[in-house]
Amino acid sequence: MKVLILGIDGYIGFPLALRLIDNGIDVYGADNFYTRKRVMEVKSKSAIRINSMNERISKLNNRIKFYRGDVSNSKFVYDLIRDIKPDAVVHLAEQRSAPYSMISLKTANETLEKNIKSTMNIIYAVKDLKIDTHIVKLGSMGEYGTPNIDIPEGFFNVDYNNRNDYMVFPRMGQSWYHLSKVFDTYNLILANKIWDLNVSDVMQGVVYGSRTKEINKYGLFTRFDIDEVYGTVLNRFVAESVMGDPLTVYGEGNQKRTFLSLEDSIYCLNLILNNPPDHEYKVYNQFDEYYSLNYLAGRVKEYADEILDKNVKIGHLEDPRVESGNHYYNPVNENLKKIGYRRQRSLDEELPLMLRDLNSNKNRLLSLRNVIRPKTLWK
């Protein structure tokens, strides 16, 4: 099998490449290193040192064939897919930060334009070049928002005025980033409907963690962001606990989100690649569990106090986002279980690993202390 990973330099892209290499897959990758550049622009960097792509490829004995380029450039995408003829394309090459998309008109337009164009470029390249390629697109559970009913996997039955239909579940993204993912979803649905393309749309929860079994094997870390623009909440909490700073819980902390470990994210994507749909549009709600921010902060405090002999404080900040503070939340994730998903690493197994990895990089963390508290406001 030949797999093309777009966004191979990223938090998920690189460990996925390691997994596929070890599974005997021919791995091709593309990236323009925009995440590295954007993180530097907000005066931040990966909290764990990462190698350059050239260093990574060299240490892997050139088992990745790498192409540098921008996936929002249609010629670049067409040339890649024409030359490689991949069995699958894993699309991770979008602007990935909700806060970044809310900074200004410039960052909002950049997010919408680049993200939507990149997915459309892949759709049309696969269609025009007539290559039977499985498109695996990384979406977000944030597309759904927090509706006051259960969240199905993409579609649901609707009864209205004595009529019944099976329809796309309403999307309620609460940032321009999440809305760009919603556009991707509808564009992929239409592409499957009119051109019979083979699509797995992955609604992924928040990923946390610093290690997979291949990271352990090769000693090559993936990036780990903790700043207010690119850092995700649990990774940020662990970093703050190592530094001895109060955990920055937004608002009252009752907001619930879906989560899964980095190990589980890579495991799930590997399962999806090995189980392509038969020219269908398939949705996977990719998460392990859902938690409130208060619960996560409490677990981080408990482990940090024990492992690092800390007395971690939990602080509450005014929520910079516009989101429901108390809400119903009950998503399902049955499609992954049907193809064999079983949890690989729990929150309680991952937290000690994260704490020890970040404690080993404490000086690096301390240099990032001033980029953690939120400055990007939705209003």
Long-range contacts (C-beta under 8 A, 24 or more apart in sequence): 1-25, 1-26, 1-87, 1-88, 1-273, 2-26, 2-28, 2-84, 2-85, 2-86, 2-87, 2-88, 3-27, 3-28, 3-86, 3-87, 3-88, 3-89, 3-90, 3-273, 4-28, 4-29, 4-30, 4-80, 4-81, 4-84, 4-86, 4-88, 4-89, 4-90, 5-29, 5-30, 5-90, 5-92, 6-30, 6-31, 6-71, 6-89, 6-90, 6-91, 6-92, 6-93, 6-118, 6-122, 7-31, 7-71, 7-91, 7-92, 7-93, 7-94, 8-53, 8-64, 8-66, 8-92, 9-33, 9-35, 9-36, 9-53, 10-35, 10-92, 10-96, 10-222, 10-223, 11-207, 11-222, 11-223, 11-224, 11-225, 11-262, 12-92, 12-138, 12-207, 12-222, 12-262, 12-265, 12-266, 12-269, 13-90, 13-92, 13-93, 14-56, 14-220, 14-222, 14-223, 15-212, 15-214, 15-215, 15-222, 15-262, 15-266, 16-90, 16-92, 16-266, 16-269, 16-270, 17-64, 18-60, 18-212, 18-214, 18-215, 18-217, 18-218, 18-220, 19-212, 19-214, 19-266, 19-267, 19-270, 20-270, 20-273, 21-60, 21-63, 21-64, 21-214, 22-214, 22-217, 23-270, 27-63, 27-64, 27-65, 28-64, 28-65, 28-66, 28-67, 28-80, 28-84, 28-86, 29-64, 29-65, 29-66, 29-67, 30-66, 30-67, 30-68, 30-69, 30-71, 30-76, 30-80, 30-93, 31-66, 31-68, 31-93, 32-68, 32-69, 32-70, 32-71, 32-93, 33-68, 34-70, 34-95, 35-96, 35-223, 35-230, 38-95, 38-97, 38-100, 38-229, 38-230, 39-225, 39-227, 39-229, 39-230, 42-227, 42-228, 42-229, 42-230, 42-371, 43-227, 43-370, 43-371, 44-225, 44-226, 44-227, 44-229, 44-230, 44-368, 44-371, 45-364, 45-368, 46-223, 46-224, 46-225, 47-224, 47-225, 47-226, 47-235, 47-239, 47-358, 47-361, 47-364, 47-365, 47-368, 48-210, 48-221, 48-223, 48-224, 48-357, 48-358, 48-361, 48-364, 49-221, 49-361, 49-364, 50-221, 50-222, 50-223, 51-220, 51-221, 56-220, 59-218, 59-220, 60-218, 60-220, 70-114, 71-118, 71-121, 71-122, 72-113, 72-114, 72-117, 72-118, 72-121, 73-121, 74-117, 74-121, 74-124, 74-125, 77-118, 77-121, 77-122, 77-125, 78-121, 78-125, 78-128, 78-129, 80-125, 81-122, 81-125, 81-126, 81-129, 81-131, 81-133, 82-125, 82-129, 85-131, 85-133, 86-131, 86-133, 87-132, 87-133, 87-134, 88-133, 88-134, 88-135, 88-136, 88-273, 88-276, 89-122, 89-126, 89-133, 89-134, 89-135, 89-136, 90-136, 90-138, 90-269, 90-273, 91-118, 91-119, 91-122, 91-135, 91-136, 91-137, 91-138, 92-138, 93-118, 94-118, 94-119, 94-138, 94-180, 94-181, 94-184, 95-177, 95-180, 96-177, 96-230, 97-177, 97-229, 97-230, 98-142, 98-174, 98-175, 98-176, 98-177, 98-178, 98-321, 99-175, 99-228, 99-229, 99-230, 99-320, 99-374, 99-376, 100-177, 100-229, 100-230, 100-376, 101-175, 101-176, 101-177, 101-180, 102-175, 102-176, 102-177, 102-376, 102-377, 102-378, 103-229, 103-376, 108-176, 111-176, 111-177, 111-180, 112-176, 112-179, 112-180, 112-183, 115-177, 115-180, 115-181, 115-183, 115-184, 116-180, 116-183, 116-184, 116-187, 119-184, 119-187, 119-188, 120-187, 123-187, 123-188, 123-191, 123-195, 123-197, 126-197, 127-191, 127-195, 127-197, 132-198, 133-198, 134-198, 134-199, 134-200, 134-273, 134-276, 134-277, 135-188, 135-197, 135-198, 135-199, 135-200, 136-200, 136-202, 136-269, 136-272, 136-273, 137-184, 137-188, 137-199, 137-200, 137-201, 137-202, 138-202, 138-204, 139-181, 139-184, 139-185, 139-201, 139-202, 139-203, 139-204, 140-173, 140-177, 140-178, 140-181, 140-203, 140-204, 141-203, 141-204, 141-205, 141-206, 141-257, 141-258, 141-285, 141-286, 141-287, 141-331, 142-173, 142-174, 142-175, 142-177, 142-178, 142-181, 143-171, 143-172, 143-173, 143-178, 143-181, 143-182, 143-185, 143-203, 144-169, 144-171, 144-172, 144-203, 144-331, 145-171, 145-172, 145-173, 145-174, 145-178, 146-172, 146-255, 146-256, 146-323, 146-324, 146-327, 146-328, 146-329, 147-172, 147-328, 148-327, 148-328, 149-328, 150-330, 150-331, 150-332, 151-285, 151-329, 151-330, 151-331, 151-332, 152-332, 153-203, 153-283, 153-284, 153-285, 153-332, 153-333, 153-334, 153-335, 154-185, 154-201, 154-203, 154-283, 155-283, 174-321, 174-322, 174-323, 175-321, 175-378, 188-281, 189-281, 192-279, 192-280, 192-281, 193-281, 196-279, 197-279, 197-281, 198-276, 198-277, 198-278, 198-279, 198-280, 199-277, 199-280, 199-281, 199-282, 200-272, 200-276, 200-277, 200-282, 200-283, 200-284, 201-281, 201-282, 201-283, 201-284, 202-268, 202-269, 202-272, 202-284, 202-286, 203-283, 203-284, 203-285, 203-286, 204-260, 204-265, 204-286, 204-287, 205-257, 205-258, 205-259, 205-260, 205-285, 205-286, 205-287, 205-288, 205-290, 206-232, 206-233, 206-234, 206-257, 206-258, 206-259, 206-260, 207-232, 207-259, 207-260, 207-261, 207-262, 207-265, 208-232, 208-234, 208-235, 208-238, 208-259, 208-260, 208-261, 208-262, 208-347, 208-350, 208-354, 209-235, 209-261, 209-262, 209-263, 209-345, 209-350, 209-353, 209-354, 210-262, 210-353, 210-354, 210-357, 210-358, 211-262, 211-263, 211-353, 211-357, 212-262, 212-263, 212-266, 213-263, 222-262, 224-357, 224-358, 226-365, 226-368, 226-371, 226-372, 227-368, 227-371, 227-372, 228-371, 228-372, 228-373, 228-374, 228-375, 228-376, 229-376, 231-372, 233-257, 233-293, 233-296, 234-259, 234-296, 234-300, 235-354, 236-372, 237-296, 237-297, 237-300, 238-300, 238-304, 238-351, 238-354, 238-355, 238-358, 239-358, 239-365, 239-368, 239-372, 240-312, 240-372, 241-300, 241-301, 241-304, 241-308, 241-310, 241-312, 241-355, 242-304, 242-308, 242-355, 242-358, 242-359, 242-362, 242-365, 243-362, 243-365, 243-366, 243-369, 244-310, 244-312, 245-369, 245-372, 246-312, 246-313, 246-314, 246-315, 247-297, 247-300, 247-301, 247-312, 247-313, 247-314, 247-315, 248-315, 248-317, 248-372, 248-373, 248-374, 249-293, 249-294, 249-297, 249-314, 249-315, 249-316, 249-317, 250-293, 250-316, 250-317, 250-318, 250-319, 250-320, 250-321, 250-374, 251-316, 251-317, 251-318, 251-319, 251-323, 251-325, 252-294, 252-316, 252-325, 252-326, 253-292, 253-293, 253-294, 253-297, 253-316, 254-292, 254-293, 254-294, 254-325, 254-326, 254-327, 255-292, 255-293, 255-323, 255-324, 255-325, 255-327, 256-290, 256-291, 256-292, 256-327, 256-329, 257-290, 257-291, 257-293, 258-285, 258-287, 258-288, 258-289, 258-290, 258-331, 259-287, 259-288, 259-289, 259-290, 259-291, 259-296, 259-347, 260-286, 260-287, 260-288, 260-289, 261-288, 261-344, 261-345, 261-346, 261-347, 261-349, 261-350, 262-350, 263-344, 263-345, 263-350, 264-288, 264-343, 264-344, 264-345, 267-341, 267-344, 268-336, 268-341, 271-336, 271-339, 271-340, 271-341, 272-339, 274-339, 275-339, 275-340, 282-335, 283-335, 284-333, 284-335, 284-336, 285-331, 285-332, 285-333, 285-335, 285-336, 286-333, 286-336, 287-331, 287-333, 288-343, 288-346, 289-347, 290-329, 290-331, 291-347, 299-347, 299-348, 299-351, 300-351, 303-351, 303-352, 303-355, 304-355, 307-352, 307-355, 307-356, 308-355, 308-359, 317-373, 317-374, 320-374, 320-375, 320-376, 320-377, 320-378, 321-378, 322-378, 322-379
